[in-house]
């Protein structure tokens, strides 16, 4: 019996046909034999036999693959139906495409960030380890001797390595350049399971200070500076005026496990024996990475680290309780806090999809009314209810299919837009390929939505009592009050979802505004910053560097179109960096409770140029030099924390015992210098003329009324004129800098804002659709009311009251929903409460207004009905 | 909503009975669809009219279940027709159905009291 289905099917069809022919022939013959007239006999036989097509169809269903055949037929039928109603089809497909597209786009980010693994072999066995040191602030760094301890004593790891990222000046190849480099343990590359493309990795011996003058180039640096030549190996290069030998080149696809691109690696270079003595001169490492041994879990590793740590004496300035060890998967460290954001976004687009479904369900219900007759006729001809439901569901499925295709196209098309918002440094987000997982997700969400929006209308439409709808003139529509309830529910749901989305979007927007624009403490417009580190060899700290900086700032400040130049630290800060200090006349604080502050050398022009207001005392002056009394400025945060109530002006502080006491000359306003989301850190500003130069990672900054970008080459030229050997690092405007720093919340805010706006549109359209549908439904009733003397105003009031009920229910549910769901985004909010009354009242008020408008238009239409026309048309 | 409910009940009742009637008819020998219909009608003294709309789907379903088999043959009037006959499993099925049926009809007869001998097919 196993035959090729299609072939077999045709034969069976033929056979069934013949079987029935035979039946009819025999029946007719019997009748003729009984003496009936040939014609009458044939007619009677056919009548007796019944509906031949129906019988054939039901018989065919018995064969088993009737369902597949029916599905194909239904699909064709659905396509025909959809083509006949282009307006409906277009709207529904568009709405669905938006819903599915938004979901797919967000899912593709989740897929890239959370589901794909890091680009290292067995990357799920890689851990990040670091110490969290809680003093007056919280630092995430690891003491080098502790790292060395872990390395010696652990049993959990196959290998463990540390690294520090730093900017260094590369000379001896071509133009001097500043590049981002790392100092890394020799164990690091092997534990990432990466081999240099050319040459070799560091040896263990080279980890030691004094033996660390070797370097491995990144592929891109190798291409740029050595033209990709093999002769690069063994060449000398100069890093910060020290000679290093190139020993290797990394493969092109290698990406060091930090957010930024690393151009060059040198050994960690620690004096391990000295570090292990744990004297006060011990250093730190920023990141530690380890690979778990097979069979060891992260929890076991964490427990072991804690045991090792408990046996280690803390340094003199810290206590045991102040140091905790943090162990987490490397992936989590790199992806960071983006997980919550992504799931919030997924939730938002999920809501959006439900809204889209509700809208399409609306449309389908409207269509079901116009197709009531069709359904009734089909039902009368013998189609079972299940068959009709199936058919309408297939129509929904076809609709969802087209919508899904549209959604994929939308997701594909918005990919580049999305990518431009995606913050740098999340591994895997360099591209957003639409892989099978994403396609599967899109298909699944389309199918789910087909069920959601299709089932309700299908059941109501197919449930129509046949005789009822055929006999009446179509005045009485199916389902009566039940149907109306359904519609009201639909409209309320849409409104509720819109409230959830809009309040969420509103909170995110406010939070972003607070983060990016409020309380910056300075004016960022039209500032251009340039990273410039005076060469340590030629401009050592002291008179030489001071003179160089004086000359540089004067030269830049005098450029045409430049209002002035300054040097110093720039908000929002490159991370938190503080040091101890003491105040004259106060007792030495206990270990671990010392006073700490960010400490920056700045030019006298710094505060004027950045527009940082002076709160007390005087600002720094050009006349504050080595020849005069040493002074500093402090910020308000420092004054509040360490001088509670006292007047700091005139008091003195120093940072190192060897330093002179410096008088506090003034207090300036706080600047967001510890990151946009952190509260400002206590800060001390020193005039560079008295400290002899700038610290690491400080900037030269100019203000200009012109477009700052146009001045970049001018600035470079001036520096080169002054000293052709002096490299200039990265340049960026302060706005760029702030945007970059706020890029993750910005992405979330923009996306959530878009989703909220889309949600608003969908909900409004949906509400309008339901209301006008209800009005159309009650046309004849309204006609009668008007005919027997109701005023148009009464009619309008009646419809509006119906609308009010829907709106009220929607808003009540929406507020509750928003209160619950916004708690989930609490951790993403900055400077605004998740139940912010202003946001809630504004959103609800706005939505209520829009909803009322959506009701008002149909209500007005209803009041303008001409009773005669309406009643006659029935 | 009364109408569709009643309609459905009628079909359900018919289905189980019809299967048995068909199998029983085929017990005496192979027969074609028309013949089966006539036989059932005659066997119930013209009381039970088999609707073709139920008969053919039932025949094809029973064939799929493997209880009957079909082949094309010529009838006594030289009319080519599809003949159905019982298979071994169909015979077993009939025996089972018959015993269940007699239990049921005995029970019904007991309930209805003597004299009412409805449902004896």
Interface residues (C-beta under 8 A of the other chain):
Chain A: X15 X16 X18 X19 X20 X22 X23 X25 X26 X27 X29 X30 X48 X49 X50 X51 X54 X55 X58 X59 X61 X62 X63 X64 X385 X465 X466 X467
Chain B: X1 X3 X4 X32 X33 X34 X35 X38 X51 X52 X53 X56 X57 X59 X60 X61 X64 X72 X75 X77 X79 X80 X81 X82
